Amino acid sequence: MIYEYRCKDHGKFSYNCAMDDRQAPKPCPECLNLSGFIISSSRFVLEGVSGDFPTAAAAWDKRHIGAYKK
């Protein structure tokens, strides 16, 4: 998995490691100083029309699957 770390001198960077190893400090790619793990916001967006799930599900189906049904 890819996790984010923050170097005190160079800011955020990503590092690919096992989930069990994510808390251990990782070397900054620029200065090689060990940097701590940070929790960042997610990078995905849920699609939907409203908070009403049946309406949102029907709208998603119409846009994505319904276009291919003939």
C-alpha positions as CSV (number, residue, x, y, z in Angstrom):
1,M,0.0,0.0,0.0
2,I,1.1,3.6,-0.5
3,Y,1.3,5.7,2.6
4,E,2.2,9.4,3.2
5,Y,5.0,10.6,5.4
6,R,6.2,14.1,6.3
7,C,9.8,15.3,6.3
8,K,10.4,18.3,8.5
9,D,12.5,19.9,5.7
10,H,10.9,18.7,2.5
11,G,7.2,18.1,3.3
12,K,5.0,15.2,2.3
13,F,6.1,12.2,0.3
14,S,4.6,8.8,-0.5
15,Y,6.2,5.4,0.3
16,N,5.1,1.9,-0.7
17,C,5.2,-0.5,2.2
18,A,3.3,-3.3,4.0
19,M,0.4,-2.2,6.1
20,D,2.1,-3.7,9.2
21,D,5.2,-1.5,8.6
22,R,3.4,1.8,7.9
23,Q,4.0,3.3,11.4
24,A,7.8,2.9,11.2
25,P,9.7,6.1,10.1
26,K,10.7,6.1,6.4
27,P,13.6,7.9,4.7
28,C,12.8,11.1,2.9
29,P,13.7,10.6,-0.9
30,E,15.5,14.0,-0.9
31,C,17.6,14.1,2.3
32,L,17.2,10.5,3.6
33,N,16.2,11.7,7.1
34,L,13.7,9.4,8.8
35,S,10.2,10.9,8.6
36,G,7.0,10.1,10.4
37,F,3.8,8.6,9.1
38,I,0.9,11.0,8.6
39,I,-2.8,10.3,8.2
40,S,-4.1,12.2,5.2
41,S,-7.6,12.7,3.7
42,S,-8.9,10.1,1.3
43,R,-8.5,10.5,-2.4
44,F,-11.9,9.2,-3.6
45,V,-15.3,10.7,-4.2
46,L,-18.6,8.9,-3.7
47,E,-21.0,9.4,-6.5
48,G,-24.7,10.1,-6.0
49,V,-27.5,12.5,-6.6
50,S,-28.7,12.9,-3.1
51,G,-28.7,11.3,0.4
52,D,-31.6,9.1,-0.7
53,F,-29.8,5.9,-1.6
54,P,-32.4,4.4,-4.0
55,T,-32.5,7.6,-6.0
56,A,-28.7,7.9,-6.1
57,A,-28.3,4.2,-7.1
58,A,-30.8,4.6,-9.9
59,A,-29.1,7.7,-11.2
60,W,-25.7,5.9,-11.1
61,D,-27.1,2.9,-12.9
62,K,-28.6,5.2,-15.6
63,R,-25.3,7.0,-16.2
64,H,-23.0,4.0,-16.1
65,I,-24.9,0.8,-16.8
66,G,-28.1,1.9,-18.4
67,A,-26.3,3.5,-21.3
68,Y,-25.1,0.0,-22.4
69,K,-28.5,-1.7,-22.1
70,K,-30.4,-1.8,-25.3
